[in-house]
Structure formats: structure tokens, C-alpha cells
Amino acid sequence: MIDAGLTNETGGIDVNKYTLQHKTYDNIFAFGDAVGFETTRTHSAAMAQNPIVKNNILRFLQGKEINGIYDGYTFMPFLLGHSYASNFQHLHDYEPATMNHWVPQYGIFANQYFKRMIKS
């Protein structure tokens, strides 16, 4: 893929981080772990990118201008021991999302969050 010009220096597919469309080849889109920009590679990031890619591919196939924009959202739980948990959420360039670290790292709220994480 490197010889084909699909990837960048990091080994990921060289896509625009907002539209998830390849920077050189208009008919290539990527999401999830395949993207070649800095982000936390989590399941929630791929889920947030999925509707953007779907929208943009459909519009591309219809000959319309793509208008889906990925804001960089990703979420990752932090299990902080036997019975405590918190979370990490960010947008592009690791800018904290609204609910980033809303659970303290220790105490009753971290314990309740841990129990909720285990149940889900």
C-alpha cells in the first residue's frame, strides 16, 4: 500500500481527518484503526466515524458534494483498579470533550461508575 500511495508515513491510510476521504484518491474512504491521523483508536471512535463515512460515500456515489464532518470524538474507559473507573473522551488534536474525566478517580462515584461499566 505504501508504493500505491494510499498510506502516509505512519502507515495509516492518508485521509482527511474531517471527511475521512483519501487526500489523493477521491473514491477511497477509511475509518477506525485504518486512518492515518492522530487519534485514540477505540471502538467508540470507529462507531462515531461510521455514519460520517456512510454519508460521504453515498453523496460521493450520487455525484454530490460530501458534507459529513467527523469531530474527532472518541471515548475510552479507564479501569483504575479492583473497583474504580473513570473515562477519557476527546475530539481532534486530543481536545477534551464535554464529559472528559467527569468521574473522579477514587471514591464512591468512581466505584459506582466501575459497577456500571462492568454491567454494560
C-alpha positions, 0 to 999 in steps of 0.5 A: 500500500505504501508504493500505491500511495494510499498510506502516509508515513505512519502507515495509516491510510492518508485521509482527511481527518474531517471527511475521512476521504483519501487526500489523493484518491477521491473514491477511497474512504477509511475509518477506525484503526485504518486512518492515518491521523492522530487519534485514540483508536477505540471502538467508540471512535470507529462507531462515531466515524461510521455514519460520517463515512456512510454519508460521504460515500453515498453523496460521493456515489450520487455525484454530490458534494460530501458534507459529513464532518467527523469531530474527532470524538472518541471515548475510552474507559479507564479501569483504575483498579479492583473497583474504580473507573473513570473515562477519557473522551476527546475530539481532534488534536486530543481536545477534551470533550464535554464529559472528559474525566467527569468521574473522579478517580477514587471514591464512591462515584468512581466505584459506582461508575466501575459497577456500571461499566462492568454491567454494560 
